[in-house]
Amino acid sequence: MARIGALAFAVGVALGAVGARMRSAAMQVDPQYRSPALLLPDLPLARPLAALSRIMPARPSRIADGVVVTDRVVSGRRGGRIRVWIYDPPRSGDGATPAFLHIHGGGFVLGDPVASHERCSTIAAAVGIRVVSVDYRLAPEHPFPAALEDCVDVLRWMAESAGDEGVDAARLAVGGDSAGGGLAACTAQAATDLGIPLAFQLLIYPMLDDRTRRRVDHRGRFAWSAASNRFGWSAYLGDADPSTPYAVAARRQDLAGLPPAWIGVGDLDLFHAEDVAYAERLRAAGVAVELVEVPGAHHVFETLRPEAPGSRAFERATREALRAAFALER
């Protein structure tokens, strides 16, 4: 009994120390972004969450008033069929509308477009553009280049069908959050090389570099850990060489000629350093970039605390970036 008691005491002390470190780290987060989720242990949750997502359907988020949503299928390469969700705002005129390809996040292994209904429909309503959200294939069942091919194929469809769909082919943009942001960056690279017209890329805390292996200070302690990041990249890349074109956005050597970009990331995000580095490289290559660094914000801060003033401001900034890119009036 004495041994059991001593062991229980030691475990309790260890757990207490871990809890104290987590509480201390949470104090680095801006109060408006704090939540009980920040006190969860720093565990590699991506693998079990990915497994769980295969058996539990995603919960659709709300759809903004007045937006017409349609569920369609687009033909991909080699006869593949790609599901897309299309969000059309109330039409205010007869002219062709700009269009935005949205790519959801989830570390390449998680996610479903229906969870992004609110973000996509709000963009459609607030900016007055068509939004297309792609249901790309997930890893590890479908490693690179499956997801990238799906995104590029949908963008190609948007460009080629623009006339029939009432879309302005000269005003197309691509964007996404987290892994979706990384896929958006790679889609922009592929589009540039393939000659697919692309006016803008909107990268929300994008997952850009497989070489981000460990946490630095408190960056990556919350929401998306370094261990989850390693799993996500490993599942996505499979046996592929990371230097293969369009596999890893940050590994592309020549960034000249890419479309203008907006990059937003919290300074406590695991991806902060790689996102800032990519922005700096784009600028050095002559690409116009707006970089927004959110103090005291962790990964997916605006999703965990959507009512926080900073979260609302961040979401407005993404919409304003699209409006400016398309030269649309308020």
Secondary structure as the mmCIF struct_conf table of DSSP 4:
data_model
#
loop_
_struct_conf.conf_type_id
_struct_conf.id
_struct_conf.beg_label_comp_id
_struct_conf.beg_label_asym_id
_struct_conf.beg_label_seq_id
_struct_conf.end_label_comp_id
_struct_conf.end_label_asym_id
_struct_conf.end_label_seq_id
HELX_RH_AL_P HELX_RH_AL_P1 ALA A 2 ALA A 26
TURN_TY1_P TURN_TY1_P1 MET A 27 GLN A 28
BEND BEND1 VAL A 29 VAL A 29
HELX_RH_3T_P HELX_RH_3T_P1 PRO A 31 TYR A 33
HELX_RH_3T_P HELX_RH_3T_P2 PRO A 36 LEU A 39
BEND BEND2 LEU A 40 LEU A 40
HELX_RH_AL_P HELX_RH_AL_P2 ALA A 46 SER A 53
TURN_TY1_P TURN_TY1_P2 ARG A 54 ILE A 55
BEND BEND3 MET A 56 MET A 56
HELX_LH_PP_P HELX_LH_PP_P1 PRO A 57 ARG A 62
TURN_TY1_P TURN_TY1_P3 ASP A 65 GLY A 66
STRN STRN1 VAL A 68 SER A 75
HELX_RH_3T_P HELX_RH_3T_P3 ARG A 77 GLY A 79
STRN STRN2 ARG A 81 ASP A 88
HELX_LH_PP_P HELX_LH_PP_P2 PRO A 89 ARG A 91
BEND BEND4 GLY A 93 GLY A 95
HELX_LH_PP_P HELX_LH_PP_P3 ALA A 96 ALA A 96
STRN STRN3 THR A 97 ILE A 103
BEND BEND5 GLY A 106 GLY A 106
TURN_TY1_P TURN_TY1_P4 GLY A 107 VAL A 109
HELX_RH_3T_P HELX_RH_3T_P4 PRO A 113 SER A 116
HELX_RH_AL_P HELX_RH_AL_P3 HIS A 117 ILE A 123
HELX_RH_PI_P HELX_RH_PI_P1 ALA A 124 GLY A 128
STRN STRN4 ARG A 130 VAL A 134
HELX_LH_PP_P HELX_LH_PP_P4 TYR A 136 LEU A 138
TURN_TY1_P TURN_TY1_P5 ALA A 139 GLU A 141
BEND BEND6 HIS A 142 HIS A 142
TURN_TY1_P TURN_TY1_P6 PHE A 144 PRO A 145
HELX_RH_AL_P HELX_RH_AL_P4 ALA A 146 GLU A 160
TURN_TY1_P TURN_TY1_P7 SER A 161 SER A 161
HELX_RH_AL_P HELX_RH_AL_P5 ALA A 162 GLU A 165
TURN_TY1_P TURN_TY1_P8 GLY A 166 GLY A 166
STRN STRN5 VAL A 167 ASP A 177
TURN_TY1_P TURN_TY1_P9 SER A 178 SER A 178
HELX_RH_AL_P HELX_RH_AL_P6 ALA A 179 LEU A 194
TURN_TY1_P TURN_TY1_P10 GLY A 195 GLY A 195
STRN STRN6 PHE A 200 ILE A 204
BEND BEND7 TYR A 205 TYR A 205
TURN_TY1_P TURN_TY1_P11 ASP A 210 ARG A 211
BEND BEND8 ARG A 214 ARG A 214
STRN STRN7 VAL A 216 VAL A 216
TURN_TY1_P TURN_TY1_P12 ASP A 217 HIS A 218
STRN STRN8 ARG A 219 ARG A 219
TURN_TY1_P TURN_TY1_P13 GLY A 220 GLY A 220
BEND BEND9 ARG A 221 TRP A 224
HELX_RH_AL_P HELX_RH_AL_P7 ALA A 226 LEU A 237
TURN_TY1_P TURN_TY1_P14 GLY A 238 ASP A 239
BEND BEND10 ALA A 240 ALA A 240
TURN_TY1_P TURN_TY1_P15 PRO A 242 SER A 243
BEND BEND11 THR A 244 THR A 244
TURN_TY1_P TURN_TY1_P16 PRO A 245 ALA A 247
BEND BEND12 VAL A 248 VAL A 248
HELX_RH_3T_P HELX_RH_3T_P5 ALA A 249 ARG A 251
BEND BEND13 GLN A 253 GLN A 253
TURN_TY1_P TURN_TY1_P17 ALA A 256 GLY A 257
HELX_LH_PP_P HELX_LH_PP_P5 LEU A 258 PRO A 260
STRN STRN9 ALA A 261 GLY A 266
TURN_TY1_P TURN_TY1_P18 ASP A 267 LEU A 268
BEND BEND14 ASP A 269 ASP A 269
TURN_TY1_P TURN_TY1_P19 LEU A 270 PHE A 271
HELX_RH_AL_P HELX_RH_AL_P8 HIS A 272 ALA A 284
TURN_TY1_P TURN_TY1_P20 ALA A 285 GLY A 286
STRN STRN10 VAL A 289 VAL A 294
TURN_TY1_P TURN_TY1_P21 PRO A 295 GLY A 296
TURN_TY1_P TURN_TY1_P22 HIS A 299 VAL A 300
HELX_RH_AL_P HELX_RH_AL_P9 PHE A 301 LEU A 304
BEND BEND15 ARG A 305 ARG A 305
TURN_TY1_P TURN_TY1_P23 PRO A 306 GLU A 307
BEND BEND16 ALA A 308 ALA A 308
HELX_RH_AL_P HELX_RH_AL_P10 PRO A 309 ALA A 325
TURN_TY1_P TURN_TY1_P24 PHE A 326 ALA A 327
#
